[in-house]
Amino acid sequence: MSEELYSRIREEILDSIDEELELELEDASTENARPNLADRETRFRRQYFVELLKLQHELVKLQDWVVATGTRVAVLFEGRDAAGKGGVIKRITQRLNPRVCRVVALPAPSEREKTQWYFQRYVNHLPGAGEIALFDRSWYNRAGVERVMGFCTDREYEQFLRTAPEFERMLVDSGIILIKYWLSITDEEQQFRFQCRINDSLKQWKLSPMDLESRKRWEQYTIAKEIMLERTHTAEAPWWIVDAVDKKRARLNCIGHFLSQVPYTEVQSKSIELPPRERSDDYQRIPMPERMFVPSLF
């Protein structure tokens, strides 16, 4: 095994560990909370945690502003399989209220949905007032997967490319803030990430037969992507391309850009005071049977 490949595999393992560490870094004082890792490879990882927490603090401010103003925000995440869409979305939602910021990841359309207006099933998941909807793949399935895999006709494909900008113009005109991201990775990077998933039993579920087929059709997906970006990049709903070869930098860059696209301001909230606990002299706590408790194995 080459030193470069060993280093890449090690980074992939550390990235999985980092996902768990991020959830534990609740304290605002990251100097005290960050992991005590001394090797020089972790320098950027330390910086990454600090910067990520700063951005997540801003995301909370954005969330409060969205709720207070009744703003509607829809963010589309597109890209090849294993491009890192889920990783970016996870870091955005990590500290937000799931009732405000929700993820839309639709399965394949049902037989009934296939007979509907193509955009119809996506309309049902658009944000209402005070909501943020993050689409982990979106209506652009038609311009990518469906086109390459032959799941739509040439007529349906051309109709989509012609009407998608009109559909998005209607969304923007209705007051929705619409942001579209394409996460870009190289041929070599996708192959590496797929191989890591094959070798990791915790990630094998991420590899579907469609993913494996997409690997074979890299060039066809490239052509489809280029046509899609050219035909659907508009002033009202432009595409933003994120260099996603480096996962951590991609997450920081994408979240930072997302924040810059929404004109939020900090909402002054009322100070919170914990009310005193009410006590009753005639209250007696009833002990629970031992059999009802989960065994303490750890």
Secondary structure, 3 states (H helix, E strand, C coil): CCHHHHHHHHHHHHHHHHHHHHHHCCCCCHHHHCCCCCCHHHHHHHHHHHHHHHHHHHHHHHHHHHHHHCCEEEEEEEECCCCCHHHHHHHHHCCCCCCCEEEECCCCCCHHHHCCCCCHHHHCCCCCCCEEEEEECCHHHCCCHHHHHCCCCHHHHHHHHHHHHHHHHHHHHCCCEEEEEEEECCHHHHHHHHHHHHHCCCCHHHCCHHHHHHHHCHHHHHHHHHHHHHHHCCCCCCEEEEECCCHHHHHHHHHHHHHHCCCCCCCCCCCCCCCCCCCCCCCCCCCCCHHHCCCCCC
